[in-house]
Amino acid sequence: MRFVIQRVTEGSVAIDGRVCGSIGKGFVVLIGVGADDTKETADKMLKKMLGLRIFEDENGKTNLSLDSVGGELLLISQFTLYADCKHGNRPGFTDAGAPDMAKALYEYIIEECKKSVPIVKQGEFGADMKVSLINDGPFTIILDSDKL
């Protein structure tokens, strides 16, 4: 599983010109599900993501977590995080999770986040989405379950 976590001052996702989710200060998270991922993988990734201390404290040090700052989440499914570009110029996606399995894990991640984060918004699995954000910093973290 791969998460691209962007610390933002605001973020939104639109489908067919209609904004279906928007947040203020928090994380916009692009979520890629791999073929071998499980709920246990998701739990490990969520624990790490929600514990990240990447917001500034009163001294300007990145020392505060999402919870500490009352941050919000915008969760976007993105199978292209599993693009394989080793051969040629057209990416392959054989390492990405099968759609049914990936959608179930994406929905599981959303529901688990809602248990501890008051405002959780999301995109739509498989939709053509337009994601907008103001990256704060910029500050972007990549989490890969194979490296945790």
Chimera marker file (.cmm) of the C-alpha trace (Angstrom):
<marker_set name="trace">
<marker id="1" x="0.000" y="0.000" z="0.000" r="1" g="1" b="0" radius="0.5"/>
<marker id="2" x="1.197" y="3.464" z="-0.806" r="1" g="1" b="0" radius="0.5"/>
<marker id="3" x="0.079" y="6.802" z="0.611" r="1" g="1" b="0" radius="0.5"/>
<marker id="4" x="1.179" y="10.169" z="-0.729" r="1" g="1" b="0" radius="0.5"/>
<marker id="5" x="0.388" y="12.526" z="2.150" r="1" g="1" b="0" radius="0.5"/>
<marker id="6" x="0.309" y="16.232" z="1.439" r="1" g="1" b="0" radius="0.5"/>
<marker id="7" x="-0.001" y="18.703" z="4.286" r="1" g="1" b="0" radius="0.5"/>
<marker id="8" x="-2.456" y="21.312" z="3.057" r="1" g="1" b="0" radius="0.5"/>
<marker id="9" x="-4.178" y="24.507" z="4.062" r="1" g="1" b="0" radius="0.5"/>
<marker id="10" x="-7.097" y="23.407" z="1.872" r="1" g="1" b="0" radius="0.5"/>
<marker id="11" x="-8.013" y="20.703" z="-0.602" r="1" g="1" b="0" radius="0.5"/>
<marker id="12" x="-10.932" y="19.578" z="-2.725" r="1" g="1" b="0" radius="0.5"/>
<marker id="13" x="-11.997" y="16.931" z="-5.210" r="1" g="1" b="0" radius="0.5"/>
<marker id="14" x="-14.471" y="17.410" z="-8.058" r="1" g="1" b="0" radius="0.5"/>
<marker id="15" x="-16.195" y="14.907" z="-10.328" r="1" g="1" b="0" radius="0.5"/>
<marker id="16" x="-17.927" y="16.114" z="-13.505" r="1" g="1" b="0" radius="0.5"/>
<marker id="17" x="-17.451" y="19.725" z="-12.391" r="1" g="1" b="0" radius="0.5"/>
<marker id="18" x="-19.135" y="19.174" z="-9.000" r="1" g="1" b="0" radius="0.5"/>
<marker id="19" x="-17.086" y="19.443" z="-5.791" r="1" g="1" b="0" radius="0.5"/>
<marker id="20" x="-17.823" y="16.260" z="-3.842" r="1" g="1" b="0" radius="0.5"/>
<marker id="21" x="-15.380" y="16.817" z="-0.988" r="1" g="1" b="0" radius="0.5"/>
<marker id="22" x="-13.374" y="19.689" z="0.449" r="1" g="1" b="0" radius="0.5"/>
<marker id="23" x="-11.286" y="20.261" z="3.554" r="1" g="1" b="0" radius="0.5"/>
<marker id="24" x="-9.389" y="22.999" z="5.310" r="1" g="1" b="0" radius="0.5"/>
<marker id="25" x="-6.122" y="22.419" z="7.175" r="1" g="1" b="0" radius="0.5"/>
<marker id="26" x="-5.098" y="18.773" z="7.123" r="1" g="1" b="0" radius="0.5"/>
<marker id="27" x="-3.924" y="16.046" z="4.759" r="1" g="1" b="0" radius="0.5"/>
<marker id="28" x="-4.827" y="15.250" z="1.187" r="1" g="1" b="0" radius="0.5"/>
<marker id="29" x="-3.914" y="11.585" z="0.869" r="1" g="1" b="0" radius="0.5"/>
<marker id="30" x="-3.531" y="9.732" z="-2.419" r="1" g="1" b="0" radius="0.5"/>
<marker id="31" x="-4.052" y="6.018" z="-1.694" r="1" g="1" b="0" radius="0.5"/>
<marker id="32" x="-2.694" y="3.213" z="-3.844" r="1" g="1" b="0" radius="0.5"/>
<marker id="33" x="-3.663" y="-0.351" z="-2.999" r="1" g="1" b="0" radius="0.5"/>
<marker id="34" x="-1.313" y="-3.151" z="-4.042" r="1" g="1" b="0" radius="0.5"/>
<marker id="35" x="-2.229" y="-6.666" z="-5.090" r="1" g="1" b="0" radius="0.5"/>
<marker id="36" x="-1.126" y="-8.229" z="-1.784" r="1" g="1" b="0" radius="0.5"/>
<marker id="37" x="-2.560" y="-5.626" z="0.602" r="1" g="1" b="0" radius="0.5"/>
<marker id="38" x="-4.896" y="-6.526" z="3.467" r="1" g="1" b="0" radius="0.5"/>
<marker id="39" x="-6.804" y="-4.797" z="6.268" r="1" g="1" b="0" radius="0.5"/>
<marker id="40" x="-3.735" y="-5.404" z="8.430" r="1" g="1" b="0" radius="0.5"/>
<marker id="41" x="-1.631" y="-3.497" z="5.890" r="1" g="1" b="0" radius="0.5"/>
<marker id="42" x="-4.156" y="-0.658" z="5.968" r="1" g="1" b="0" radius="0.5"/>
<marker id="43" x="-4.159" y="-0.601" z="9.783" r="1" g="1" b="0" radius="0.5"/>
<marker id="44" x="-0.372" y="-0.289" z="9.848" r="1" g="1" b="0" radius="0.5"/>
<marker id="45" x="-0.427" y="2.522" z="7.291" r="1" g="1" b="0" radius="0.5"/>
<marker id="46" x="-3.209" y="4.387" z="9.110" r="1" g="1" b="0" radius="0.5"/>
<marker id="47" x="-1.419" y="4.184" z="12.437" r="1" g="1" b="0" radius="0.5"/>
<marker id="48" x="1.700" y="5.688" z="10.884" r="1" g="1" b="0" radius="0.5"/>
<marker id="49" x="-0.167" y="8.368" z="8.924" r="1" g="1" b="0" radius="0.5"/>
<marker id="50" x="-2.347" y="9.517" z="11.803" r="1" g="1" b="0" radius="0.5"/>
<marker id="51" x="0.673" y="9.657" z="14.112" r="1" g="1" b="0" radius="0.5"/>
<marker id="52" x="2.854" y="11.741" z="11.787" r="1" g="1" b="0" radius="0.5"/>
<marker id="53" x="3.984" y="14.903" z="13.537" r="1" g="1" b="0" radius="0.5"/>
<marker id="54" x="4.364" y="17.217" z="10.560" r="1" g="1" b="0" radius="0.5"/>
<marker id="55" x="2.467" y="20.319" z="11.662" r="1" g="1" b="0" radius="0.5"/>
<marker id="56" x="4.348" y="23.203" z="13.234" r="1" g="1" b="0" radius="0.5"/>
<marker id="57" x="4.176" y="23.889" z="16.956" r="1" g="1" b="0" radius="0.5"/>
<marker id="58" x="4.385" y="27.347" z="18.563" r="1" g="1" b="0" radius="0.5"/>
<marker id="59" x="8.178" y="27.325" z="17.989" r="1" g="1" b="0" radius="0.5"/>
<marker id="60" x="7.926" y="26.550" z="14.270" r="1" g="1" b="0" radius="0.5"/>
<marker id="61" x="9.096" y="22.933" z="14.721" r="1" g="1" b="0" radius="0.5"/>
<marker id="62" x="7.266" y="20.131" z="12.923" r="1" g="1" b="0" radius="0.5"/>
<marker id="63" x="6.090" y="18.489" z="16.116" r="1" g="1" b="0" radius="0.5"/>
<marker id="64" x="2.275" y="18.240" z="15.984" r="1" g="1" b="0" radius="0.5"/>
<marker id="65" x="0.025" y="15.500" z="14.612" r="1" g="1" b="0" radius="0.5"/>
<marker id="66" x="-3.194" y="15.831" z="12.634" r="1" g="1" b="0" radius="0.5"/>
<marker id="67" x="-5.209" y="15.328" z="15.821" r="1" g="1" b="0" radius="0.5"/>
<marker id="68" x="-3.197" y="17.994" z="17.680" r="1" g="1" b="0" radius="0.5"/>
<marker id="69" x="-4.174" y="20.663" z="15.165" r="1" g="1" b="0" radius="0.5"/>
<marker id="70" x="-7.769" y="19.547" z="14.576" r="1" g="1" b="0" radius="0.5"/>
<marker id="71" x="-6.828" y="18.593" z="11.029" r="1" g="1" b="0" radius="0.5"/>
<marker id="72" x="-9.107" y="17.177" z="8.363" r="1" g="1" b="0" radius="0.5"/>
<marker id="73" x="-8.614" y="14.416" z="5.776" r="1" g="1" b="0" radius="0.5"/>
<marker id="74" x="-9.337" y="14.193" z="2.059" r="1" g="1" b="0" radius="0.5"/>
<marker id="75" x="-8.796" y="10.608" z="0.859" r="1" g="1" b="0" radius="0.5"/>
<marker id="76" x="-8.376" y="9.904" z="-2.863" r="1" g="1" b="0" radius="0.5"/>
<marker id="77" x="-7.967" y="6.453" z="-4.438" r="1" g="1" b="0" radius="0.5"/>
<marker id="78" x="-5.134" y="6.389" z="-6.958" r="1" g="1" b="0" radius="0.5"/>
<marker id="79" x="-4.102" y="3.070" z="-8.493" r="1" g="1" b="0" radius="0.5"/>
<marker id="80" x="-1.480" y="4.867" z="-10.595" r="1" g="1" b="0" radius="0.5"/>
<marker id="81" x="0.757" y="4.923" z="-7.501" r="1" g="1" b="0" radius="0.5"/>
<marker id="82" x="1.546" y="1.352" z="-8.581" r="1" g="1" b="0" radius="0.5"/>
<marker id="83" x="2.743" y="2.322" z="-12.070" r="1" g="1" b="0" radius="0.5"/>
<marker id="84" x="5.620" y="0.191" z="-13.306" r="1" g="1" b="0" radius="0.5"/>
<marker id="85" x="7.789" y="2.252" z="-15.655" r="1" g="1" b="0" radius="0.5"/>
<marker id="86" x="10.742" y="-0.139" z="-15.956" r="1" g="1" b="0" radius="0.5"/>
<marker id="87" x="10.037" y="-1.220" z="-19.537" r="1" g="1" b="0" radius="0.5"/>
<marker id="88" x="9.238" y="1.258" z="-22.266" r="1" g="1" b="0" radius="0.5"/>
<marker id="89" x="7.333" y="4.484" z="-21.846" r="1" g="1" b="0" radius="0.5"/>
<marker id="90" x="3.834" y="3.161" z="-21.207" r="1" g="1" b="0" radius="0.5"/>
<marker id="91" x="3.354" y="2.319" z="-17.533" r="1" g="1" b="0" radius="0.5"/>
<marker id="92" x="2.022" y="-1.057" z="-16.478" r="1" g="1" b="0" radius="0.5"/>
<marker id="93" x="-0.238" y="-1.538" z="-13.476" r="1" g="1" b="0" radius="0.5"/>
<marker id="94" x="-0.002" y="-5.263" z="-12.752" r="1" g="1" b="0" radius="0.5"/>
<marker id="95" x="1.120" y="-4.605" z="-9.159" r="1" g="1" b="0" radius="0.5"/>
<marker id="96" x="-2.038" y="-2.616" z="-8.353" r="1" g="1" b="0" radius="0.5"/>
<marker id="97" x="-4.805" y="-4.359" z="-6.457" r="1" g="1" b="0" radius="0.5"/>
<marker id="98" x="-7.749" y="-5.800" z="-8.377" r="1" g="1" b="0" radius="0.5"/>
<marker id="99" x="-10.579" y="-3.246" z="-8.499" r="1" g="1" b="0" radius="0.5"/>
<marker id="100" x="-13.017" y="-5.049" z="-6.169" r="1" g="1" b="0" radius="0.5"/>
<marker id="101" x="-10.366" y="-5.728" z="-3.543" r="1" g="1" b="0" radius="0.5"/>
<marker id="102" x="-8.836" y="-2.242" z="-3.830" r="1" g="1" b="0" radius="0.5"/>
<marker id="103" x="-12.243" y="-0.557" z="-3.539" r="1" g="1" b="0" radius="0.5"/>
<marker id="104" x="-13.069" y="-2.591" z="-0.409" r="1" g="1" b="0" radius="0.5"/>
<marker id="105" x="-9.763" y="-1.595" z="1.218" r="1" g="1" b="0" radius="0.5"/>
<marker id="106" x="-10.217" y="2.059" z="0.209" r="1" g="1" b="0" radius="0.5"/>
<marker id="107" x="-13.661" y="2.054" z="1.833" r="1" g="1" b="0" radius="0.5"/>
<marker id="108" x="-12.223" y="0.321" z="4.901" r="1" g="1" b="0" radius="0.5"/>
<marker id="109" x="-9.575" y="3.064" z="5.201" r="1" g="1" b="0" radius="0.5"/>
<marker id="110" x="-12.271" y="5.759" z="4.992" r="1" g="1" b="0" radius="0.5"/>
<marker id="111" x="-14.366" y="4.119" z="7.725" r="1" g="1" b="0" radius="0.5"/>
<marker id="112" x="-11.351" y="3.605" z="10.010" r="1" g="1" b="0" radius="0.5"/>
<marker id="113" x="-10.310" y="7.249" z="9.611" r="1" g="1" b="0" radius="0.5"/>
<marker id="114" x="-13.817" y="8.407" z="10.522" r="1" g="1" b="0" radius="0.5"/>
<marker id="115" x="-13.407" y="6.693" z="13.900" r="1" g="1" b="0" radius="0.5"/>
<marker id="116" x="-10.698" y="9.136" z="14.964" r="1" g="1" b="0" radius="0.5"/>
<marker id="117" x="-10.823" y="12.163" z="12.633" r="1" g="1" b="0" radius="0.5"/>
<marker id="118" x="-13.959" y="14.348" z="12.855" r="1" g="1" b="0" radius="0.5"/>
<marker id="119" x="-13.881" y="15.532" z="9.218" r="1" g="1" b="0" radius="0.5"/>
<marker id="120" x="-13.064" y="12.943" z="6.550" r="1" g="1" b="0" radius="0.5"/>
<marker id="121" x="-13.951" y="13.600" z="2.916" r="1" g="1" b="0" radius="0.5"/>
<marker id="122" x="-13.256" y="11.389" z="-0.068" r="1" g="1" b="0" radius="0.5"/>
<marker id="123" x="-13.219" y="11.026" z="-3.788" r="1" g="1" b="0" radius="0.5"/>
<marker id="124" x="-15.030" y="8.301" z="-5.689" r="1" g="1" b="0" radius="0.5"/>
<marker id="125" x="-13.240" y="5.048" z="-6.431" r="1" g="1" b="0" radius="0.5"/>
<marker id="126" x="-12.565" y="4.704" z="-10.162" r="1" g="1" b="0" radius="0.5"/>
<marker id="127" x="-13.945" y="8.114" z="-11.104" r="1" g="1" b="0" radius="0.5"/>
<marker id="128" x="-12.209" y="10.749" z="-13.201" r="1" g="1" b="0" radius="0.5"/>
<marker id="129" x="-11.440" y="13.226" z="-10.431" r="1" g="1" b="0" radius="0.5"/>
<marker id="130" x="-9.966" y="16.703" z="-10.386" r="1" g="1" b="0" radius="0.5"/>
<marker id="131" x="-8.015" y="17.238" z="-7.172" r="1" g="1" b="0" radius="0.5"/>
<marker id="132" x="-7.065" y="20.743" z="-6.056" r="1" g="1" b="0" radius="0.5"/>
<marker id="133" x="-4.959" y="21.654" z="-3.072" r="1" g="1" b="0" radius="0.5"/>
<marker id="134" x="-2.718" y="24.212" z="-1.523" r="1" g="1" b="0" radius="0.5"/>
<marker id="135" x="0.284" y="22.267" z="-0.289" r="1" g="1" b="0" radius="0.5"/>
<marker id="136" x="1.472" y="23.819" z="2.969" r="1" g="1" b="0" radius="0.5"/>
<marker id="137" x="5.241" y="24.059" z="3.022" r="1" g="1" b="0" radius="0.5"/>
<marker id="138" x="5.237" y="22.307" z="0.594" r="1" g="1" b="0" radius="0.5"/>
<marker id="139" x="5.244" y="19.232" z="2.787" r="1" g="1" b="0" radius="0.5"/>
<marker id="140" x="4.739" y="15.825" z="1.172" r="1" g="1" b="0" radius="0.5"/>
<marker id="141" x="5.427" y="12.416" z="2.705" r="1" g="1" b="0" radius="0.5"/>
<marker id="142" x="5.361" y="9.079" z="0.872" r="1" g="1" b="0" radius="0.5"/>
<marker id="143" x="4.499" y="6.014" z="2.939" r="1" g="1" b="0" radius="0.5"/>
<marker id="144" x="5.046" y="2.575" z="1.422" r="1" g="1" b="0" radius="0.5"/>
<marker id="145" x="3.923" y="-0.463" z="3.422" r="1" g="1" b="0" radius="0.5"/>
<marker id="146" x="6.939" y="-2.380" z="2.113" r="1" g="1" b="0" radius="0.5"/>
<marker id="147" x="9.205" y="0.130" z="3.864" r="1" g="1" b="0" radius="0.5"/>
<marker id="148" x="7.443" y="0.387" z="7.247" r="1" g="1" b="0" radius="0.5"/>
<link id1="1" id2="2" r="1" g="1" b="0" radius="0.2"/>
<link id1="2" id2="3" r="1" g="1" b="0" radius="0.2"/>
<link id1="3" id2="4" r="1" g="1" b="0" radius="0.2"/>
<link id1="4" id2="5" r="1" g="1" b="0" radius="0.2"/>
<link id1="5" id2="6" r="1" g="1" b="0" radius="0.2"/>
<link id1="6" id2="7" r="1" g="1" b="0" radius="0.2"/>
<link id1="7" id2="8" r="1" g="1" b="0" radius="0.2"/>
<link id1="8" id2="9" r="1" g="1" b="0" radius="0.2"/>
<link id1="9" id2="10" r="1" g="1" b="0" radius="0.2"/>
<link id1="10" id2="11" r="1" g="1" b="0" radius="0.2"/>
<link id1="11" id2="12" r="1" g="1" b="0" radius="0.2"/>
<link id1="12" id2="13" r="1" g="1" b="0" radius="0.2"/>
<link id1="13" id2="14" r="1" g="1" b="0" radius="0.2"/>
<link id1="14" id2="15" r="1" g="1" b="0" radius="0.2"/>
<link id1="15" id2="16" r="1" g="1" b="0" radius="0.2"/>
<link id1="16" id2="17" r="1" g="1" b="0" radius="0.2"/>
<link id1="17" id2="18" r="1" g="1" b="0" radius="0.2"/>
<link id1="18" id2="19" r="1" g="1" b="0" radius="0.2"/>
<link id1="19" id2="20" r="1" g="1" b="0" radius="0.2"/>
<link id1="20" id2="21" r="1" g="1" b="0" radius="0.2"/>
<link id1="21" id2="22" r="1" g="1" b="0" radius="0.2"/>
<link id1="22" id2="23" r="1" g="1" b="0" radius="0.2"/>
<link id1="23" id2="24" r="1" g="1" b="0" radius="0.2"/>
<link id1="24" id2="25" r="1" g="1" b="0" radius="0.2"/>
<link id1="25" id2="26" r="1" g="1" b="0" radius="0.2"/>
<link id1="26" id2="27" r="1" g="1" b="0" radius="0.2"/>
<link id1="27" id2="28" r="1" g="1" b="0" radius="0.2"/>
<link id1="28" id2="29" r="1" g="1" b="0" radius="0.2"/>
<link id1="29" id2="30" r="1" g="1" b="0" radius="0.2"/>
<link id1="30" id2="31" r="1" g="1" b="0" radius="0.2"/>
<link id1="31" id2="32" r="1" g="1" b="0" radius="0.2"/>
<link id1="32" id2="33" r="1" g="1" b="0" radius="0.2"/>
<link id1="33" id2="34" r="1" g="1" b="0" radius="0.2"/>
<link id1="34" id2="35" r="1" g="1" b="0" radius="0.2"/>
<link id1="35" id2="36" r="1" g="1" b="0" radius="0.2"/>
<link id1="36" id2="37" r="1" g="1" b="0" radius="0.2"/>
<link id1="37" id2="38" r="1" g="1" b="0" radius="0.2"/>
<link id1="38" id2="39" r="1" g="1" b="0" radius="0.2"/>
<link id1="39" id2="40" r="1" g="1" b="0" radius="0.2"/>
<link id1="40" id2="41" r="1" g="1" b="0" radius="0.2"/>
<link id1="41" id2="42" r="1" g="1" b="0" radius="0.2"/>
<link id1="42" id2="43" r="1" g="1" b="0" radius="0.2"/>
<link id1="43" id2="44" r="1" g="1" b="0" radius="0.2"/>
<link id1="44" id2="45" r="1" g="1" b="0" radius="0.2"/>
<link id1="45" id2="46" r="1" g="1" b="0" radius="0.2"/>
<link id1="46" id2="47" r="1" g="1" b="0" radius="0.2"/>
<link id1="47" id2="48" r="1" g="1" b="0" radius="0.2"/>
<link id1="48" id2="49" r="1" g="1" b="0" radius="0.2"/>
<link id1="49" id2="50" r="1" g="1" b="0" radius="0.2"/>
<link id1="50" id2="51" r="1" g="1" b="0" radius="0.2"/>
<link id1="51" id2="52" r="1" g="1" b="0" radius="0.2"/>
<link id1="52" id2="53" r="1" g="1" b="0" radius="0.2"/>
<link id1="53" id2="54" r="1" g="1" b="0" radius="0.2"/>
<link id1="54" id2="55" r="1" g="1" b="0" radius="0.2"/>
<link id1="55" id2="56" r="1" g="1" b="0" radius="0.2"/>
<link id1="56" id2="57" r="1" g="1" b="0" radius="0.2"/>
<link id1="57" id2="58" r="1" g="1" b="0" radius="0.2"/>
<link id1="58" id2="59" r="1" g="1" b="0" radius="0.2"/>
<link id1="59" id2="60" r="1" g="1" b="0" radius="0.2"/>
<link id1="60" id2="61" r="1" g="1" b="0" radius="0.2"/>
<link id1="61" id2="62" r="1" g="1" b="0" radius="0.2"/>
<link id1="62" id2="63" r="1" g="1" b="0" radius="0.2"/>
<link id1="63" id2="64" r="1" g="1" b="0" radius="0.2"/>
<link id1="64" id2="65" r="1" g="1" b="0" radius="0.2"/>
<link id1="65" id2="66" r="1" g="1" b="0" radius="0.2"/>
<link id1="66" id2="67" r="1" g="1" b="0" radius="0.2"/>
<link id1="67" id2="68" r="1" g="1" b="0" radius="0.2"/>
<link id1="68" id2="69" r="1" g="1" b="0" radius="0.2"/>
<link id1="69" id2="70" r="1" g="1" b="0" radius="0.2"/>
<link id1="70" id2="71" r="1" g="1" b="0" radius="0.2"/>
<link id1="71" id2="72" r="1" g="1" b="0" radius="0.2"/>
<link id1="72" id2="73" r="1" g="1" b="0" radius="0.2"/>
<link id1="73" id2="74" r="1" g="1" b="0" radius="0.2"/>
<link id1="74" id2="75" r="1" g="1" b="0" radius="0.2"/>
<link id1="75" id2="76" r="1" g="1" b="0" radius="0.2"/>
<link id1="76" id2="77" r="1" g="1" b="0" radius="0.2"/>
<link id1="77" id2="78" r="1" g="1" b="0" radius="0.2"/>
<link id1="78" id2="79" r="1" g="1" b="0" radius="0.2"/>
<link id1="79" id2="80" r="1" g="1" b="0" radius="0.2"/>
<link id1="80" id2="81" r="1" g="1" b="0" radius="0.2"/>
<link id1="81" id2="82" r="1" g="1" b="0" radius="0.2"/>
<link id1="82" id2="83" r="1" g="1" b="0" radius="0.2"/>
<link id1="83" id2="84" r="1" g="1" b="0" radius="0.2"/>
<link id1="84" id2="85" r="1" g="1" b="0" radius="0.2"/>
<link id1="85" id2="86" r="1" g="1" b="0" radius="0.2"/>
<link id1="86" id2="87" r="1" g="1" b="0" radius="0.2"/>
<link id1="87" id2="88" r="1" g="1" b="0" radius="0.2"/>
<link id1="88" id2="89" r="1" g="1" b="0" radius="0.2"/>
<link id1="89" id2="90" r="1" g="1" b="0" radius="0.2"/>
<link id1="90" id2="91" r="1" g="1" b="0" radius="0.2"/>
<link id1="91" id2="92" r="1" g="1" b="0" radius="0.2"/>
<link id1="92" id2="93" r="1" g="1" b="0" radius="0.2"/>
<link id1="93" id2="94" r="1" g="1" b="0" radius="0.2"/>
<link id1="94" id2="95" r="1" g="1" b="0" radius="0.2"/>
<link id1="95" id2="96" r="1" g="1" b="0" radius="0.2"/>
<link id1="96" id2="97" r="1" g="1" b="0" radius="0.2"/>
<link id1="97" id2="98" r="1" g="1" b="0" radius="0.2"/>
<link id1="98" id2="99" r="1" g="1" b="0" radius="0.2"/>
<link id1="99" id2="100" r="1" g="1" b="0" radius="0.2"/>
<link id1="100" id2="101" r="1" g="1" b="0" radius="0.2"/>
<link id1="101" id2="102" r="1" g="1" b="0" radius="0.2"/>
<link id1="102" id2="103" r="1" g="1" b="0" radius="0.2"/>
<link id1="103" id2="104" r="1" g="1" b="0" radius="0.2"/>
<link id1="104" id2="105" r="1" g="1" b="0" radius="0.2"/>
<link id1="105" id2="106" r="1" g="1" b="0" radius="0.2"/>
<link id1="106" id2="107" r="1" g="1" b="0" radius="0.2"/>
<link id1="107" id2="108" r="1" g="1" b="0" radius="0.2"/>
<link id1="108" id2="109" r="1" g="1" b="0" radius="0.2"/>
<link id1="109" id2="110" r="1" g="1" b="0" radius="0.2"/>
<link id1="110" id2="111" r="1" g="1" b="0" radius="0.2"/>
<link id1="111" id2="112" r="1" g="1" b="0" radius="0.2"/>
<link id1="112" id2="113" r="1" g="1" b="0" radius="0.2"/>
<link id1="113" id2="114" r="1" g="1" b="0" radius="0.2"/>
<link id1="114" id2="115" r="1" g="1" b="0" radius="0.2"/>
<link id1="115" id2="116" r="1" g="1" b="0" radius="0.2"/>
<link id1="116" id2="117" r="1" g="1" b="0" radius="0.2"/>
<link id1="117" id2="118" r="1" g="1" b="0" radius="0.2"/>
<link id1="118" id2="119" r="1" g="1" b="0" radius="0.2"/>
<link id1="119" id2="120" r="1" g="1" b="0" radius="0.2"/>
<link id1="120" id2="121" r="1" g="1" b="0" radius="0.2"/>
<link id1="121" id2="122" r="1" g="1" b="0" radius="0.2"/>
<link id1="122" id2="123" r="1" g="1" b="0" radius="0.2"/>
<link id1="123" id2="124" r="1" g="1" b="0" radius="0.2"/>
<link id1="124" id2="125" r="1" g="1" b="0" radius="0.2"/>
<link id1="125" id2="126" r="1" g="1" b="0" radius="0.2"/>
<link id1="126" id2="127" r="1" g="1" b="0" radius="0.2"/>
<link id1="127" id2="128" r="1" g="1" b="0" radius="0.2"/>
<link id1="128" id2="129" r="1" g="1" b="0" radius="0.2"/>
<link id1="129" id2="130" r="1" g="1" b="0" radius="0.2"/>
<link id1="130" id2="131" r="1" g="1" b="0" radius="0.2"/>
<link id1="131" id2="132" r="1" g="1" b="0" radius="0.2"/>
<link id1="132" id2="133" r="1" g="1" b="0" radius="0.2"/>
<link id1="133" id2="134" r="1" g="1" b="0" radius="0.2"/>
<link id1="134" id2="135" r="1" g="1" b="0" radius="0.2"/>
<link id1="135" id2="136" r="1" g="1" b="0" radius="0.2"/>
<link id1="136" id2="137" r="1" g="1" b="0" radius="0.2"/>
<link id1="137" id2="138" r="1" g="1" b="0" radius="0.2"/>
<link id1="138" id2="139" r="1" g="1" b="0" radius="0.2"/>
<link id1="139" id2="140" r="1" g="1" b="0" radius="0.2"/>
<link id1="140" id2="141" r="1" g="1" b="0" radius="0.2"/>
<link id1="141" id2="142" r="1" g="1" b="0" radius="0.2"/>
<link id1="142" id2="143" r="1" g="1" b="0" radius="0.2"/>
<link id1="143" id2="144" r="1" g="1" b="0" radius="0.2"/>
<link id1="144" id2="145" r="1" g="1" b="0" radius="0.2"/>
<link id1="145" id2="146" r="1" g="1" b="0" radius="0.2"/>
<link id1="146" id2="147" r="1" g="1" b="0" radius="0.2"/>
<link id1="147" id2="148" r="1" g="1" b="0" radius="0.2"/>
</marker_set>
